[in-house]
Every structure is written in C-alpha cells, then in structure tokens.
Amino acid sequence: MSKIGSDLRRTLMPLTPAFALVAVQLVFFGLPAGAFIRGIVLGLLTALLAVGMALVYRANRVINFAQADLGFVPAILSVGLIVFNGLPYLFGLGVGLISSIVLGAIVELAIVRRFVRSPRLVLTVATLGITQLLSVLAIILPRLWDEVAASERIPPPVAWKLTVGTFILNANDLIAMILAPLAMIAVGLFLSKTQVGIAVRAAAERSDRAALLGIPVGWLSTIVWMLASALSFLALFLRSGILGVPIGGALSVSGLVLALAALVIGRLRNLPTIAVAAVALGILEYGVQWNAESPLLVAPFIAVAVMAALLMQRKGVSRLDQDTTASWRLADEVHDLAPEVARVPWVRVMRWGTYAVVLASLVAIPILLRTDQVIKVTAIFIYGIIGLSLVVLTGWAGQISLGQVGFVAIGAAVSAKCTEAWGVDLTLSLVIAAIVGGLAAFLVGLPALRLRGLYLAVVTLVFALSVTSWLLNDRFFEWIPRKRIERFPLFGRLDIDTPTRFYVYTLGVAIVVFAGVRGIRRSRTGRAILALRDNERAAQAFGVPVIWVKLTAFTISGAIAGVAGGLYTHLNYSFDINSYNVGRSLEVFTASIVGGLGVSFGAILGAAYLRGTEWFVTAPEWRFLSTGAGVMFMLLVLPGGLGALVIRIRDELSGRMYRRARKKEDVS
C-alpha cells in the first residue's frame, strides 16, 4: 500500500499547479456547465500548441514562437477546400494534416537546421522570423480562391447538437474533445513505445552524446518539427470550426502566454503536466472572461495564477534542472585589446579616428536629414537605450526578458505624469522614471529569483501583458496621463521644443547611459553579474552574493528601460499605452539579438538595423532586410550579431598593425 501511495503521490504531484488553477476558477470565477465545457475545449486546443512547443524544446532547446503559424497555413488550406470548394470535411482534414507534416519538415530542413550550431537565443529569434514568413503565406494563400479566410468557420460534418443550459455545443466541439486528447496520447505513445520515439527522447536529453552513439540527431529533429506542425494544424483546424479562422494572426498574445505558461508549469518536458496545465489555464481564462467587467482584466488574473503556479513547483532534481551554467549566453563575447596591441600608435589612431567619425556623423544628422527623419533617428537612439537594458539583463546576467517594454511603459507613464501634472523638469522626471522602473524590475525580480531561462521569460512576458492591459490602462486608473505632454525648457533655461534640440538632448542621455553601462561592466558589480551567468555555483563558492547580484541586474535593467520610456513619451508628446504592447517587446528583443548582446554598442546597432531598414531603406530590393527573412539572414551570417562583426574587424585590423609594428622593431 505504501508503494502504491508513493507512486500515486509521485504521479499527482506535478499536476498540483493545474489542480490549483481549476480550484481558483471554481471558487472565484464560477462558470455554467456549458461554459465550463467550452473552457475545456479551448484549453485542449492550447494544450495541442503547448505540447508541440515542448517537443521542439526537447529537440532544439528553444522557444518556438512559430508553433501556431506552422499549423495556420495548412489550416487555411483546409478551410479553402472545405468552405470555398465545398469538398468533404475528412478530405480537407487529411490534406491539411499531410501539408502540415510536409511544412514542418521544410521549415526544419531549410531554416532551423541552418542554425543548429548557433546560440539558442539566436535560434529563438529566428523562429520569430519564421512566424513572419508563415504569416505572409497565410495571407496570400486565400487569394487562390479570391476570398478572405478570416473569421470563416468550418461547418460541422454531422448535424449533432447538445444544449447545456444556455450553451449550444455542436459536432465541432465534440470532435475537438475527442481528437485533441487522442492526438496527444498518440504522441506520448510514439515517444515512449517506438524506437524512433525513444531515440528522440535520448537525443533531447543529451544530443551530443546521442550523436556520438550514432543516433541521427538531425533527422530526429526533423521528425519532431513534423509532429509539432501536425499538432499545431489540428489545433488551428479545430479552432476554425468552433470560433472561426483567427483574425490578424494564428495566435493572440494571450494565447501565446497561456501556451508558454503551460510549458513552464510542465518543466518544459513533462507532456502530461503540460497538457493538463493548458486545459486548466483555458478553463481559468474563460472563467475570468465570463465574470470580469472587462476582458482586459484576464491578463492580470492569469499573471498572478501563473506566478503562483510556478512558485508552487518544487525545485527539480534532474541534471537539467540543476544546471546553472550559461545556457542562454551568446557567442563572441566582447574583449579588450591586449595592452601591447592597444599601445601601437596606428591602433590608437584607428580607435580615435573611429570615435571622430562617429561623433561627426552624429553631429551631421540634424544638418543633413529632414525634420521627420531626425525624429526617427531620435527614436532609434531611444530603442538603443532599451536594448542597453537587455544587454545588462540578458547579455550579462543570462536572464531572458520578453517583456522589457513593460518597464519602459512604467517609466513613460511616470515621467509623463511628472511633466503633465507637476511641471517637473524633464531631466528630473527621467531620474524619477529610472527609480520607479528600477523598483518595478526589483519587485518582478524577487519572485523570479527561483526562475531562469524560459521560466523567467514567461514571467516577464505575462508582466508586460498585465502592464499594458490593466496597470497602465486609463480605463481602470485615473492617474494615467491623457493630455499632451509638453517639453518644458531644461532647468528653465534650455529649450528642447524642436526635433533637433530634442535629438541633441536624447543623444546626450544615450551617451550618459552608455558610459554608465560600460562603467558598470568594468566594475566589481559587472564582473559578479557575468560570473553568475557563466556558472552560478562556482561564483557562489567564491563568495558572490547571488541574490543581491541578481536583483542588482534586474534593477539596473529596469532603471535604464524607465529612462527610455521617459524619453519616448516626450518624443511623441503623449502617453499611448498601445505603443508599449507585447509585440513591441519582441521587436526590441529581436533588435538586441541582431545587434549583439555581447557588446554594449550592439544595442544601438540592432536598433539602427531593425528601425533604420524599415524607415530609411527605400530600394525595393533591400526592403527585405527589415522583414523576418532579413533578420534570419543576418543571424545566419552573423550569429553573434553586428557588434561581434565590429569586434572581429577591430581585432583583424589591430592584429595586422601590431604585426607590422613588430616587424619594424625586429628590423631596427
């Protein structure tokens, strides 16, 4: 009996967070029976996506942001065949399923495999590029029928209905309740009972050792992407029958958050826990929507529930859970030139010459460019400051933040309030924004001390969603600034009311922040943050205060983001919460990776690349650089980012100058 009890406890323990989520829904957000069933159905669709993401994480150790879009294109094809051509339901389902498997294989072979040796952050950003490419394909595909697929519903194959209270469930609901669990059970049996599935699990645990044993890791990755794509198609196909084809994209931000939350509750690889957690989150989300005054309140409730569920988890005891080495670091870390190289006269000329060229370019910008272009360059510098906050948190501390714009929004709101309501000087309002942004990051960092990597990424993403939908929404709080934000003279003397003057002021702030970040990097605090990223246990053994250093990194990052927010709201003369959505967070994250998190100036380069190619490149043949395809091309060529390229060029030129100087010394 004791053994049975122990086995039962071991089986149910991972499901505790999911049970807790359902308990919260039952107690605080009651649902009628029909609505509860609909919540289960929608939760099952989220579970299909979350399980697919878990499979990809097993194979590649990355967050697959393209998971929903893998199934969206085949789902559009099925909708066209069934709705527009009037073909049978099963035929459309079969064609869509086959095309999803083929699409998954193509994406893995043509794109993912090219990044197999790249850092995982780079491949994660590459999946964002895949998302954009597939989204474009999903928009183009309905043109085959000269139709628009958005909101189209797949008619149920049989005339079956069930009335539960005021809810009417049709055959599409029943099919989803049958097919979704069967698909996930089939995946579980495939992984546990077949030789290929066992090989996939083995390769997921240690791909390097699996390759040494002769296991074809590459082809196993292809199989995993095919399975993930099939699960995604099934989720989108079933959703199209119940709610209609999604409008504006395969997956909403809240849907992405729910799938990621289920993924981390299941510790990234426990498929039953992930599936049950996704269903529980779906029920909770539907319960909040049913009872709350506004659907915008879903995000904060889900945020609290997800945070509580993550903190309820006991710390894992597996090798992967205990590994605290740098799992998400980027390649090509910056390094100073050797002293003997730096002392070479021509190297010094190159360094100061570079500084002079950069300074001259910055001075020439307001002279050579139009007024609207000066405003855009100012925005690029502000995005660069946001990128610097990610350099500290992700590049130095190794903590992934997908919701950095949440801290930017807090700084923007506080700075705008200081100016609008109290007439505070802009410089002082930026200091206040930095303090409040740093405090917000400190508070977010407290519960996140037990989390890292993908876990922390989900927490910050949920935080950013809560900030934009509730915390800084003027529908719920009176203090949010609504009026025009004026730019008062600095210290009552220096006007910054023109685009050129504000450009100069923003440039000055960016230089101060950049110099401060470089100073911190060279200080004991910076070295301690880097040591924790590289190996937390070793750093702790050498007396590094782990908790204090982590919170310091969070606080510095939040303060920098707060400053950027204050500048951005004054650039636009207003505080608009829609400017700080989660999509903008992912854009900033992408720009930082493209620029290179290993170097401080990579943040500026990334912002200049992503926004500069969008705003200033007009030639059609080069416009692709600002698209997902352009980002993937850049990361494929430069996995360390643009900053790593600059360092490589510097090292090459400095090395040549040093060798030439040595030859002259030897001759003399």
C-alpha positions in Angstrom: 0.0 0.0 0.0 2.8 2.4 0.8 4.4 1.8 -2.6 1.0 2.4 -4.3 0.6 5.6 -2.3 4.1 6.7 -3.1 3.6 6.1 -6.9 0.2 7.9 -6.8 1.8 10.9 -5.0 4.7 11.0 -7.5 2.1 10.9 -10.4 -0.1 13.6 -9.0 2.5 16.0 -7.6 3.4 17.5 -11.0 -0.3 18.2 -11.6 -0.7 20.2 -8.3 -0.4 23.6 -10.0 -3.1 22.6 -12.6 -5.4 21.5 -9.9 -4.8 24.7 -8.0 -5.7 26.7 -11.2 -9.0 24.9 -11.5 -9.7 25.4 -7.8 -9.2 29.1 -8.2 -11.6 29.1 -11.1 -14.3 27.1 -9.2 -14.0 29.3 -6.1 -13.7 32.8 -7.6 -14.8 32.6 -11.3 -17.7 30.2 -11.4 -19.0 29.0 -14.8 -22.2 27.5 -16.0 -21.8 23.8 -17.1 -21.9 24.7 -20.8 -19.3 27.4 -20.4 -17.1 25.1 -18.4 -17.2 22.6 -21.2 -16.3 25.3 -23.7 -13.4 26.2 -21.5 -12.2 22.6 -21.5 -12.4 22.6 -25.3 -10.4 25.8 -25.8 -7.9 24.5 -23.2 -7.4 21.4 -25.2 -6.6 23.4 -28.3 -4.0 25.4 -26.2 -2.7 22.0 -25.0 -2.0 20.9 -28.6 0.1 24.0 -29.2 1.9 23.7 -25.8 2.8 20.1 -26.4 4.1 21.0 -29.8 6.3 23.7 -28.3 7.5 21.1 -25.7 8.5 18.7 -28.5 10.6 21.4 -30.2 12.1 22.5 -26.9 13.2 18.9 -26.4 14.8 18.7 -29.8 16.4 22.2 -30.1 16.2 23.8 -26.6 14.5 26.9 -28.0 11.2 28.7 -27.6 9.3 28.1 -30.9 7.3 31.3 -31.5 6.3 29.9 -34.9 4.4 27.0 -33.3 0.9 28.3 -34.1 1.9 29.6 -37.5 3.1 26.1 -38.6 -0.4 25.0 -38.4 -2.1 28.2 -39.6 -1.1 27.9 -43.3 -2.3 24.2 -43.6 -5.5 25.2 -41.7 -6.1 28.0 -44.2 -5.7 25.4 -47.0 -8.2 23.1 -45.3 -10.7 26.0 -44.9 -10.4 26.8 -48.6 -11.0 23.2 -49.6 -14.0 22.7 -47.3 -15.6 26.1 -47.2 -14.8 27.7 -50.6 -14.6 24.5 -52.7 -17.3 22.6 -50.8 -15.1 19.4 -50.5 -15.8 16.8 -47.8 -14.7 17.6 -44.2 -12.4 14.5 -44.0 -10.8 15.3 -47.3 -9.9 18.8 -46.1 -8.7 17.5 -42.8 -6.5 14.9 -44.5 -5.0 17.3 -47.0 -4.3 19.8 -44.2 -2.7 17.2 -42.0 -0.4 16.0 -44.7 0.6 19.5 -45.8 1.3 20.4 -42.2 3.7 17.5 -41.9 5.4 18.5 -45.1 5.6 22.1 -44.0 7.2 21.2 -40.7 9.9 19.2 -42.5 10.6 22.0 -44.9 10.9 24.6 -42.1 13.3 22.3 -40.2 15.5 21.4 -43.1 15.6 24.8 -44.8 15.8 27.1 -41.8 16.2 25.5 -38.4 19.0 23.2 -39.4 21.0 26.2 -40.6 21.1 27.5 -37.0 22.0 24.2 -35.4 25.3 25.5 -34.1 24.1 29.0 -33.3 23.3 30.1 -29.7 19.8 29.3 -28.6 18.8 32.9 -28.3 19.7 33.3 -32.0 17.5 30.4 -33.0 14.7 31.6 -30.8 14.7 34.9 -32.6 14.9 33.0 -35.9 11.5 31.4 -35.0 10.1 34.9 -34.9 11.3 35.4 -38.4 9.7 32.1 -39.4 6.5 33.4 -37.9 6.5 36.5 -40.2 7.2 34.4 -43.3 4.4 31.9 -42.5 2.0 34.8 -41.7 2.6 36.3 -45.1 2.0 32.9 -46.7 -1.3 32.6 -44.7 -2.4 36.0 -46.1 -1.5 35.1 -49.7 -3.0 31.6 -49.7 -6.7 32.6 -49.7 -6.1 34.5 -52.9 -6.2 31.2 -54.7 -10.0 31.4 -54.2 -10.3 35.2 -54.3 -11.6 35.0 -50.8 -10.7 36.2 -47.3 -10.4 33.4 -44.8 -10.5 35.4 -41.6 -13.5 34.5 -39.4 -14.7 31.8 -41.7 -16.0 28.7 -39.9 -15.7 25.1 -40.9 -19.2 23.6 -40.9 -19.6 20.6 -38.7 -19.5 17.3 -40.6 -22.6 16.0 -38.8 -25.8 17.6 -37.5 -25.2 17.0 -33.8 -26.0 19.5 -31.1 -26.0 19.4 -27.3 -27.7 22.1 -25.3 -26.2 22.7 -21.8 -28.0 25.5 -20.1 -27.8 28.5 -22.4 -24.8 26.9 -24.3 -25.2 25.1 -27.6 -22.3 22.7 -28.4 -22.1 21.3 -31.9 -20.2 18.5 -33.6 -17.1 20.7 -33.8 -16.9 20.8 -30.0 -17.3 17.1 -29.8 -14.7 16.4 -32.4 -12.2 18.7 -30.6 -12.9 16.9 -27.3 -12.1 13.5 -29.0 -9.3 14.3 -31.4 -7.2 16.6 -29.2 -6.7 14.1 -26.4 -6.2 11.3 -28.9 -3.6 13.2 -30.7 -1.7 14.0 -27.5 -2.0 10.4 -26.3 -0.7 9.2 -29.7 2.3 11.5 -29.4 3.0 10.2 -25.9 2.8 6.6 -27.1 5.0 7.3 -30.0 7.7 8.8 -27.8 7.6 6.0 -25.2 6.9 2.9 -27.2 8.6 3.2 -30.6 12.3 3.1 -31.3 12.2 6.4 -33.1 10.4 8.0 -30.1 12.9 6.6 -27.6 15.7 7.9 -29.8 14.0 11.4 -29.8 13.9 11.3 -26.0 17.5 10.2 -25.8 18.7 12.9 -28.2 16.7 15.5 -26.3 18.5 14.7 -23.0 22.0 14.9 -24.4 22.2 15.5 -28.2 26.0 15.5 -28.2 26.2 12.0 -26.6 23.4 10.7 -28.8 25.3 11.9 -31.9 28.5 10.1 -30.7 26.4 6.9 -30.3 25.4 7.1 -33.9 21.8 8.4 -33.4 20.8 10.6 -36.3 20.0 13.7 -34.3 19.3 15.9 -37.3 16.7 13.6 -38.7 15.1 13.2 -35.3 14.8 17.0 -35.1 13.0 16.9 -38.5 10.6 14.3 -37.2 9.9 16.4 -34.1 9.1 19.5 -36.2 6.8 17.4 -38.3 4.9 16.3 -35.2 4.8 19.8 -33.8 3.5 21.1 -37.1 0.8 18.4 -37.2 -0.3 19.2 -33.6 -0.5 22.9 -34.5 -2.6 22.3 -37.6 -5.0 20.2 -35.6 -5.4 23.0 -33.0 -6.0 25.7 -35.7 -8.3 23.4 -37.7 -10.5 22.6 -34.7 -10.4 26.2 -33.6 -11.7 27.3 -37.1 -14.7 25.0 -36.6 -15.5 26.3 -33.2 -14.6 30.0 -33.3 -13.7 30.6 -36.9 -10.3 31.3 -38.5 -8.3 33.7 -36.3 -8.3 37.3 -37.4 -4.9 39.1 -37.7 -2.7 36.1 -36.9 -2.6 32.4 -35.9 -2.4 33.1 -32.1 -3.2 36.0 -29.9 -0.8 37.3 -27.3 -2.9 35.9 -24.5 -2.9 32.5 -26.3 0.9 32.6 -26.6 1.1 33.4 -22.9 -1.1 30.5 -22.0 0.8 28.1 -24.1 4.1 29.2 -22.7 2.8 29.2 -19.1 1.6 25.6 -19.6 5.0 24.7 -21.0 6.9 26.0 -18.0 4.5 24.6 -15.5 5.3 21.2 -17.0 9.0 21.9 -16.6 9.4 22.1 -20.4 9.3 18.4 -21.0 6.6 16.7 -18.9 4.0 16.3 -21.6 1.0 15.1 -19.4 1.6 18.0 -17.0 1.8 20.5 -19.9 -1.4 19.2 -21.4 -3.3 19.3 -18.1 -2.0 22.7 -17.2 -3.0 24.1 -20.6 -6.6 22.8 -20.1 -6.7 24.3 -16.6 -5.4 27.6 -17.9 -8.0 27.6 -20.6 -10.8 27.0 -18.1 -9.4 29.8 -15.8 -9.2 32.2 -18.7 -12.7 31.5 -19.8 -13.9 31.9 -16.2 -12.3 35.3 -15.8 -13.7 36.4 -19.2 -17.1 35.3 -18.1 -17.1 37.1 -14.7 -14.8 40.1 -15.2 -16.1 43.5 -16.1 -13.7 43.8 -19.0 -11.8 41.2 -21.0 -8.6 43.3 -20.3 -8.7 42.0 -16.7 -7.9 38.5 -17.9 -4.1 39.3 -18.1 -3.5 40.3 -14.5 -5.5 37.4 -13.1 -3.6 35.0 -15.4 -0.4 36.6 -14.4 -1.0 36.1 -10.7 -2.1 32.5 -11.3 0.9 31.7 -13.5 3.3 33.2 -11.0 1.8 31.3 -8.1 1.8 28.0 -10.1 5.5 28.5 -10.9 6.4 29.3 -7.3 4.5 26.3 -6.1 6.8 24.0 -8.0 9.4 22.2 -6.1 12.9 22.7 -7.5 13.8 19.9 -9.9 16.4 17.3 -9.1 17.4 16.3 -12.6 20.7 17.3 -14.2 18.9 19.8 -16.5 17.1 21.4 -13.6 20.3 21.7 -11.5 22.4 23.0 -14.4 23.2 26.7 -13.7 25.9 27.2 -16.3 25.3 29.7 -19.1 22.7 28.0 -21.2 21.4 31.1 -23.0 24.6 33.1 -23.5 25.6 34.4 -26.9 28.9 33.7 -28.7 31.6 36.3 -29.4 31.8 38.0 -26.0 33.5 41.4 -26.2 37.1 41.6 -25.0 39.6 44.4 -24.7 42.7 44.5 -26.9 45.8 43.2 -25.3 47.8 46.1 -23.7 50.7 45.6 -26.1 48.4 45.8 -29.1 46.5 48.8 -27.8 49.7 50.8 -27.3 50.6 50.5 -31.0 50.4 54.1 -32.5 48.4 53.1 -35.5 45.9 51.2 -33.3 45.4 54.3 -31.2 44.9 56.3 -34.4 42.3 53.8 -35.6 40.5 54.0 -32.3 40.4 57.8 -32.0 39.7 58.1 -35.7 36.7 55.8 -35.3 35.4 58.0 -32.4 35.9 61.1 -34.5 33.9 59.7 -37.5 31.1 58.5 -35.2 30.9 61.9 -33.5 31.0 63.8 -36.8 28.2 61.6 -38.1 26.1 62.3 -35.1 26.6 66.0 -35.4 25.8 65.9 -39.1 22.5 64.0 -38.7 20.3 67.1 -37.9 22.1 69.1 -40.6 21.7 66.6 -43.4 18.4 65.0 -42.7 14.8 66.3 -42.9 12.8 67.0 -39.7 10.8 63.8 -39.8 14.0 61.8 -40.3 15.6 63.5 -37.3 12.6 62.4 -35.2 13.1 58.8 -36.5 16.8 58.8 -35.6 15.9 60.1 -32.1 13.5 57.1 -31.8 16.3 54.8 -32.9 18.5 56.1 -30.0 15.7 55.5 -27.6 15.3 52.0 -28.8 19.0 51.6 -28.4 18.7 52.6 -24.8 16.0 49.9 -24.3 18.5 47.5 -25.9 21.1 48.5 -23.4 18.7 47.4 -20.6 18.6 44.0 -22.3 22.4 43.9 -22.6 22.5 44.1 -18.8 19.8 41.6 -18.0 20.2 39.1 -20.8 23.7 39.7 -22.2 25.4 39.9 -18.7 23.1 38.1 -16.3 21.8 35.5 -18.8 18.2 36.1 -17.8 15.7 36.2 -20.7 13.2 39.1 -20.6 10.5 39.0 -23.2 8.6 41.8 -21.5 11.2 44.6 -21.3 8.8 47.1 -22.7 6.7 46.7 -19.6 9.3 48.6 -17.7 9.6 51.1 -20.5 5.9 51.8 -20.2 6.1 52.3 -16.5 8.9 54.8 -16.9 7.0 56.5 -19.7 3.8 56.9 -17.6 5.7 58.2 -14.5 7.8 60.7 -16.5 4.7 61.9 -18.4 2.8 62.3 -15.1 5.6 64.3 -13.6 5.6 66.7 -16.6 1.9 66.9 -17.2 0.6 67.2 -13.6 3.5 68.8 -11.7 5.6 70.6 -14.3 8.8 68.7 -13.3 11.9 69.3 -15.3 12.5 66.6 -17.9 15.9 65.6 -16.6 14.4 65.2 -13.1 11.4 63.3 -14.5 13.9 60.8 -16.2 15.6 60.3 -12.9 12.2 59.6 -11.2 11.3 57.2 -14.1 14.6 55.4 -13.7 13.9 55.0 -9.9 10.4 53.7 -10.5 11.4 51.5 -13.4 14.2 50.0 -11.3 11.9 49.4 -8.4 9.4 47.7 -10.7 12.1 45.4 -12.0 13.3 44.8 -8.5 9.8 43.6 -7.5 9.5 41.4 -10.6 12.9 40.0 -9.8 12.1 39.0 -6.3 9.7 36.1 -7.1 11.8 35.4 -10.2 14.9 34.5 -8.2 14.0 30.9 -8.3 13.5 31.0 -12.0 15.8 31.5 -15.0 15.8 31.0 -18.7 12.4 30.2 -20.3 10.7 30.4 -16.9 11.7 34.0 -16.4 10.9 34.8 -20.0 7.3 33.7 -19.4 7.1 35.7 -16.1 8.3 38.9 -17.8 6.0 38.4 -20.8 3.0 38.0 -18.5 4.1 41.0 -16.6 4.3 43.1 -19.8 0.8 42.0 -20.8 -0.6 42.9 -17.4 1.0 46.3 -17.6 -0.4 47.2 -21.0 -3.9 45.7 -20.5 -4.5 46.8 -16.9 -1.9 48.5 -14.8 -1.3 51.5 -17.1 -4.7 51.5 -18.8 -6.7 54.7 -18.2 -9.9 52.7 -18.2 -9.0 51.4 -14.8 -6.8 54.1 -13.2 -7.4 57.9 -13.1 -3.8 59.0 -12.7 -2.7 57.8 -16.2 -1.7 60.9 -18.3 -4.2 61.7 -21.0 -3.2 65.2 -22.0 -0.5 66.5 -24.3 3.0 66.1 -22.8 4.8 69.4 -23.1 8.6 69.7 -23.4 9.4 72.5 -20.9 12.8 74.2 -21.0 15.6 72.3 -19.2 16.2 73.8 -15.8 14.0 76.7 -17.0 16.6 77.8 -19.5 17.4 75.4 -22.4 14.6 74.9 -24.9 14.1 71.4 -26.3 10.9 72.1 -28.2 12.3 71.4 -31.7 13.1 68.0 -33.1 16.8 69.0 -33.5 17.1 70.1 -29.9 15.4 67.1 -28.5 17.6 64.9 -30.7 20.7 66.5 -29.1 19.2 66.0 -25.6 18.4 62.4 -26.4 21.8 61.8 -27.8 23.3 63.2 -24.6 21.2 61.0 -22.4 22.1 58.0 -24.5 25.8 58.8 -24.2 25.5 59.1 -20.4 23.6 55.8 -20.2 26.1 54.1 -22.5 29.0 55.4 -20.4 27.3 54.2 -17.2 26.8 50.7 -18.6 30.4 50.5 -19.7 31.5 51.6 -16.3 29.3 49.0 -14.5 30.6 46.4 -16.9 34.2 47.1 -15.7 33.3 47.3 -12.1 33.1 44.6 -9.4 29.3 44.5 -9.8 29.6 43.8 -13.5 32.2 41.1 -13.0 30.0 39.5 -10.4 26.9 39.5 -12.8 29.0 37.9 -15.5 30.3 35.3 -13.1 26.8 34.3 -12.1 25.8 33.9 -15.7 28.8 31.7 -16.6 28.5 29.4 -13.5 26.3 30.3 -10.6 27.5 27.6 -8.3 31.2 28.4 -8.9 30.5 32.1 -8.3 28.7 31.4 -5.1 31.6 29.3 -3.9 33.8 32.3 -4.4 31.6 34.4 -2.1 29.5 36.2 -4.7 26.1 37.2 -3.1 23.8 35.5 -5.6 20.5 37.1 -4.6 21.9 40.6 -4.3 23.7 40.5 -7.6 20.7 39.1 -9.5 18.4 41.8 -8.0 21.1 44.4 -8.9 21.0 43.3 -12.6 17.2 43.5 -12.6 17.2 46.9 -11.0 19.8 48.4 -13.4 18.0 47.0 -16.4 14.6 48.4 -15.2 16.1 51.8 -14.5 17.6 52.0 -18.0 14.3 50.9 -19.5 12.5 53.6 -17.4 14.7 56.3 -18.8 14.0 55.2 -22.3 10.3 55.3 -21.6 10.5 58.9 -20.3 12.3 59.9 -23.5 9.9 58.1 -25.7 6.7 59.6 -24.3 8.2 63.1 -24.6 9.3 62.5 -28.1 5.7 61.7 -29.0 4.2 64.5 -26.8 1.8 61.9 -25.3 1.5 58.7 -23.4 -0.2 56.0 -25.5 -0.3 52.6 -23.9 -0.7 50.9 -27.3 2.9 51.9 -28.1 4.1 49.5 -25.4 2.4 46.3 -26.4 4.0 42.8 -26.2 4.7 42.8 -29.9 7.0 45.8 -29.3 8.8 43.8 -26.6 9.5 41.0 -29.0 10.8 43.6 -31.6 13.2 45.1 -29.0 14.4 41.6 -28.1 15.0 40.8 -31.7 16.9 44.0 -32.3 19.1 43.3 -29.3 20.0 39.9 -30.6 20.7 41.2 -34.1 22.9 43.9 -32.6 24.7 41.5 -30.3 24.2 41.3 -26.6 27.9 40.6 -26.1 28.8 44.3 -26.6 27.2 47.4 -25.2 27.1 49.2 -28.6 25.3 46.2 -30.1 22.1 47.6 -28.7 22.4 50.8 -30.8 23.5 48.7 -33.9 20.5 46.4 -33.5 18.0 49.3 -33.2 19.6 51.1 -36.2 19.4 47.9 -38.2 15.7 47.0 -37.4 14.3 50.5 -37.4 16.7 52.0 -39.9 16.0 49.4 -42.6 12.3 49.9 -42.0 12.3 53.7 -42.0 15.2 54.7 -44.3 15.7 51.9 -46.8 13.5 52.7 -49.8 15.0 50.5 -52.5 12.6 47.5 -53.1 15.5 45.0 -53.4 16.7 45.9 -49.9 13.4 46.2 -48.1 13.5 42.6 -47.1 16.2 43.4 -44.6 13.6 44.7 -42.2 11.4 41.6 -42.5 11.6 38.2 -40.8 13.6 36.9 -43.7 16.1 39.7 -43.4 16.5 39.1 -39.7 17.1 35.3 -40.3 19.6 36.1 -43.0 21.5 38.4 -40.6 21.6 35.9 -37.8 22.6 33.1 -40.1 25.6 35.2 -41.4 26.4 36.8 -38.0 25.2 34.7 -35.1 27.0 36.9 -32.7 25.2 40.0 -34.1 26.5 43.2 -35.7 28.5 44.0 -32.6 30.5 40.8 -33.0 31.3 41.8 -36.6 32.7 45.1 -35.4 34.8 43.4 -32.8 36.1 40.9 -35.4 37.1 43.8 -37.8 38.7 45.6 -35.0 40.7 42.6 -34.0 41.8 41.8 -37.6 43.0 45.4 -38.3 44.7 45.7 -34.9 46.4 42.4 -35.3 47.8 43.5 -38.7 49.0 46.8 -37.3 50.6 45.0 -34.3 52.4 42.5 -36.5 53.7 45.2 -38.8 55.0 47.2 -35.8 56.8 44.2 -34.5 58.4 43.6 -37.9 59.7 47.2 -37.9 61.1 46.7 -34.4 62.8 43.5 -35.3 64.4 45.1 -38.4 65.6 48.1 -36.4 
